[in-house]
Amino acid sequence: MRFTDLQSWLDWQESLHPKSIDLGLGRVRAVLAQMGFGRPAPCVLTVGGTNGKGSVCAYLEAMLQSAGYQSGCFTSPHLQRYNERIRIGGRCMTDAQIVEVFARIDAARAGSSLTFFEWSALAALSMFDAAGVDVAVLEVGLGGRLDAVNAVDADVAAVVSVGLDHCEWLGTTVDAIAREKAGIFRAGRPAVFGSRRMPVAVADAAQSKRARLSRLGVDFDFVERPDGWDYVGLGSRRRGLPLPGIVGAAQLANAATALAVLESAEPGVLVPDEAVCAGLAQARLAGRFQVVGEKPEWVLDVAHNPDAARVLAGGLAARRQPDRTIAVCGILADKDVEGIAAALGGVVDVWIAAGLHGPRAQSPQVLAARLQAVTAATVTPAADIAAGCDAARRMARPGDRVVVFGSFQTVGPALAWLGLPA
């Protein structure tokens, strides 16, 4: 065994491959073949998209667990602990379990270099296979067509949304990005699209692959009611459902998309109404319009592109209006900082530009200058997220609101600063 502790493995993996992002399926498929791997579960549900995929995975996991299935769920990135990425039966895998599977992957790779994400995906797939899970829920890391999880054929594939993000790897137009994300569709198998506006490239991809496409607002939908909502399905209707446990303006669409995925997986997977209700109510996902405390109220959200920022702005506008909204934001250098700021400009009164760490980070001074270029509000730099939260706490009055957003790398440290788990 190369290392005996998880952190040493992770530190080594981050420096092993010459590129932090290197899309392609060849390396993963070669290691899986060497490990004698077949499929991670009898049913595989793969979820991609620009925004919303983490929420859809959380609903799927919670509803499957409530129905008595043992699920394996792989998501990324993590907020505080690497172990958050791989869950079986709703529980994160331990350090010892992950170290053991890393050693097996290391032996099977025969010297081949793997990216950090490829190690994660291989670990999850191997652990699900070894545990004999009933259903594997796989969240796409980046794009879809060349993402490591796409080395496994999905029984149902969902693209929740498509927007401009990761343009340097996926393309500079919505249609180009849509083609990459729709690369998880499989011939003759169900494909679900979870937004009302669907790029032409999604329909073209489904048609060329002969996938059976269903889309929100056309083939399935939701109806809001004063005390809950109804799911209007592909061939069924679920009435009187509770509001999702995850808060946010997009969550009914995300929950409906998860239900469409489950309906598409029938009859291999059957989730009764009572399990749907329990799963929806119990589902939790840190950092998605997570509201903490009061006087002042804190809102934490991982929104890191203009589309997500617009959803965040809508959620903030729908709540009780504070005296001021103070934003602590940490945004990676390769993101559309100006577009994000423009989307939130109408609801933010004071900006604190916090520094992040890593090769894709930018200094707080550079971030502050980029924000100041598109807003007339005050912008103040802070060394890191903890310093930004400290500054917001000193600045905030009881009637104010503090919003912390911009990245998983922003929300994770903010949760730690607040003393909250992910």
N, C-alpha and C positions, 0 to 999 in steps of 0.2 A: 504494500500500500504506500502510495507516494506521500500522503500526509495523514495525520490522525485527527485533525480538527478541521471543522468546516471553513473557518475564515482563511486558513492557509490555502485550501483548495480554491476558494473564490479569488483570493489575491493572485494566485498563479494563473488561473483561467483568464483573468483580465489582461494579462500580458502575453498569453500564449500565441494568439492569432495576430497577424500583422495589421488587421483592420477590425475595429470594434463592430462594424456592420458590414457583412459580406454575404449578400443574399445568394441562395442556391441550395439545391436539395441533394447534390451529389455526396457531400461529406456525411450528412446525416444518414442517408440511405445505405452508404457503405458500412457505417458502424452498426446500424440496425441489422444488416445482413450478417455481419460478423458475429453478432450476439444471438443469431438465430431467432430474431424477433418476427412475430406475425402481426397481430393487431393488439392494441392496448385494452380493448373491451369488445363485447359482442355488438355494442352500439356506440358509434362515435359521432358526437355533435361538435362541429367546428364553427366558431363564431369570429368573424372579422368585422372591419369597419373603421372609420376614422374616429368616431365617438360612440359611446354607448355599449361597446362590446363587453366591458367589465360588468356593467349592470345586468346585461342579458345573461352572462355566465352565472352571476350571483343568484338570479331568479331560477335558472335551470337547476343549479346545485341544490337550492333550498327546496324546490318542489319535488325533485327526484328523491331527496332524502326523506321528505314527508311521506312520499308514496312507498317507502320501504326499500328503495333501490340503494345499493352501495355505489356511490358515484366517486369518480376521480376527477378532480378539477385542476387544470393548469392555467395560471394567469400570470401576467407580468405587466410592468415591473412591480417590485414590492415597495411598500412604504417605509417599513422599519427593519424587518427581518427577512432574509432570503427565504426562509421556510414558508412564508405566506404564499409563495408561488405554487406549491405542490400540496394538495389536500386530498385525503381519502376519507370518505365518510364524514366530511365536514371538518376534519382535523388536519392541522398542518403536520407535515412530516418532521421528525426530529433530526437534530444534527447528525446523530449516529446513523440513522437510516440513509440520509443523503450522502454522507461520507462513504458508506458501503457501496452505494450504486455508482458514485463517481469512480471508485476504484475499478469496478467492472467495466465502465465505459473506457477508462484509461487503458485497460488491458486490451479491449476490443478495437481501439482506434488505430493500433499498430503504427504509432508515430504521426498519424495524420493530425493536422492542426484543426481545431474547432473554435468557433466564436463562443463568447460567454453565453449567449442565448441558446446556441446549439447544445451546449452542455446541459442547460436547464431543461430544454425540450426532451433531450434523450433521457435525462434522469426521470422526468415525469412519465414518459411513455413506458420506460422499463419498470417503474414502480407500480404503475397501474396494471401492467401485464402480470407482474409477480403477485399482486394482491388479488387478482381475479375480479376486478370491479365489474359491475353490470353495465355501466354507462361511463364513457370518458367525455368530459366537456373540455374542449381545447380552445383557448383564446389565441388568436393570431397575434404575433408580436409586431410585425411590420409588413404591410402590404397583404400578401396572401399567396400569390402564385409561387413565389420562391421562398416563402417563409418556412422554417424548419417543421412546423406542425403539419404542413401540407404534404409531408412525406407519407402521411397516413391518409387513406381515402375516407372521407366523411360520409356517413349515412345520411345526414342532413347538414347542409352548410348554410350559414346565415351571414349576410352582410348587413350590418345595422344601419350604417350611414356612409356617405362618401363626401369628403371635403378636401380642401387644399391643406396638406400636411405631409411632411417628409418628402417634399418635392424633389430634393436632390437625388433620391433613390427611386421614387415611384413615377415621376413625371410632373410636368408643370401645368397640366390641365386636369379638370375634374374627370373627363372621359379617360384620360391616360391612367389616372389613379384608379378609377373604377374598374378598368380592365385588369389591373394587377390584383385588386381585392376580389374580383369575381373569379380569379384563378383557383379558388377553393371549391368551386362547383364541380360536380361529377356527373358523368353521362347517365341519364335515366334516373337520377336520384333527386330528391326534393332540394330546392334552393329557396331561401327566404330573404326578402329585402325589407328592411324595417323602417323606411322613411317614405314620406308621401311623394317627394320629388326624386325620381329615379333617373340617373344618367342613362342615355341611350346605350352606352357601352355595357351596362349590366344586362339589359335585355339581349343585346347581341351575343354576349358571352354565354348566356343561358341557352340561347337558340343554337349556337354553334356546338355546344356540348350536349345538346338535347336534354338539359336539366329541366326539371319541372318547377318553374318559377312561380312563387306566390309573393305578392307585395302588399304592404300596408296601404289601406285606403282603397284597394281594388279587390283583393281576394280575402283579406281579413282586416279587422278594424277593432276599435274600442268605442264604447258609448259611456260618457261620464254621467253619473247620477249623483243626487245630493248626498247619498250615504255610501257611495262606492262606485262601481263601474261594471259594465258587461263586456265580455269578449265575444265578438262576432267572428266566428271561425271559418275555416275552410269548408266544414260540413257540419258544424255544431255551434252551439252558443252556450257560454257559461255566464250565468246571471248572478247578480248580487255579490260580486267579488270585493274583497276589502282593498282599500288603497294600499299601494306597495309600501313596504317598510323602508325603502330608499326614497328620500325626498328629492324633488326636482321637477322642473317643467316637462322634461322629456320622459319621465318614468312610466307613464301609462303606455306610451308607444313602445318603450323597451320591454315592459311586462307583456304586452300583446305580442311582440316579436318572439319572446321566449315561449309563449303559449303556442304560437304558430309552429315553432320548431318542434315542440312536443307532439302537437297534432300530426305533423308531418312524419314523425317517427313511429306512429301507430301502424300496425298493432304490436310491433316488437316492444314498445314501451307504452304503458298505459298508466296515466296519472289521473285519479278520480278527483271530483270537484273539491272534496274536503281536503285533499293533499295540496291542491292548487291554492286554496284559501290559506291554509297553514303556511305554506312556503312563501307566498306573497307577503304575508304579515311578518314572517320571521326573517326575511332576507335583509341583510345589512351589508354595507360596503363603505368603508371609511373613505373620507375625502371626496365624496360626491354630494355636494351641497349639504355638508355635515354641519349642523347648527349646535353650538356649544355655549352654554351659559347665557347670562343676560346682564344688562347694565354694566358694561356693554356686551352686546351679542357678538359672538365670533362665528363666522361662516368659513368653512374650509372646502376647497374644491380644486381638483387636479386640472381644471381647464387649461389647455396649453396650445390652443389654436383658435382662430377667429370664430368658427362655428360654435365651439364649446363656450367661448367667451360670451357669445350672444345668448346662449341658453342660460348661462350664469347671470347675465344682466337681466334677463326676463324673470328669473327666479327671485332676484333681489328686488326688482321693481314690484313684484306681487306681494311682498311681505310688508309689514308695518314699516313706514318710512322713518328712518332715524334722523337725528339732527345732522349728523355727518356720516359718510362712509369713508373709512380709512382702508386703503388697500395695501397689504404687504405682498408684493409679487416678486417671485424669482422665476425668470424665464431663460431658457437655454439660448445660446447665441444663434442657432440655426432656425429658430422659430420666428414667426411673423409678429414681432413685438408690436409694430405699429398697428397692424390689423387688430390684434388683441386689445390694445389700448383704445382704439377707436370704438370697438364694440362695447367697451365698458365705460367710455367717457361720460355718458349721461348719468351714471349712477355713482361714480367715484369722485369724492371731493379732495382727498389728499392721497398721494402715492408715496410709498416707501419702496425703493428699488433695492432688493436684497441680493447679495452675491450667492452663487452656487459653486459647487466644486466639480472637477472632472474636465476632460478634454473638450467637451462641448459647452462649457460655461463661459460667461462673459463677466467682466468686472461690474460691480454695482455702479461705478461711475459711467461706464458705457451704457448700461441698461437705463440709468437715469436720463442720460442725454437722449436716448432713443424715445423714451416715454415723453420727455419734455417737448420733443419735436412735434408731437401730435396732441398735446393737451395744454390747456391754460392753467390747470391746477398745479399746486405745489408738489414738487417731486424731490424727495430726500434720499440719498443713498445710505445703505446700511451694509456692514461687512458681510453678514450672513443672515440666515433665517432667524436664528435666535436673537440676534441684535435687532433685526427688523421688528420682531414681536415685542421685544423690550421697548422699542421706541413707540410702537403703536399703543402699548399699555400705558405708557407715560402720557401720551398725547390724548388718549380717548377719555371722553366724559361719559357719565352714565347713559345719556341719551344717544350715544354714537354707536356705530357698528364697525367691526373690523372684519375685513374679508382677506383671507390668505389663499393665494391661488398661483397657478402658472406652471406647475410641474409636480410629478410624484416626488421629486427631490426637494420641492418646497413644502408640500403638505406633510411628508413624513417627519422632518425635523420640527415642524410646527406642532404636530401631535405630541411629539416627545417633550417639547417646551411646555405644552399645556398639561403634561403628565397623563396623556391618554394613550391607550393601545391602538394599534392599527386595526 
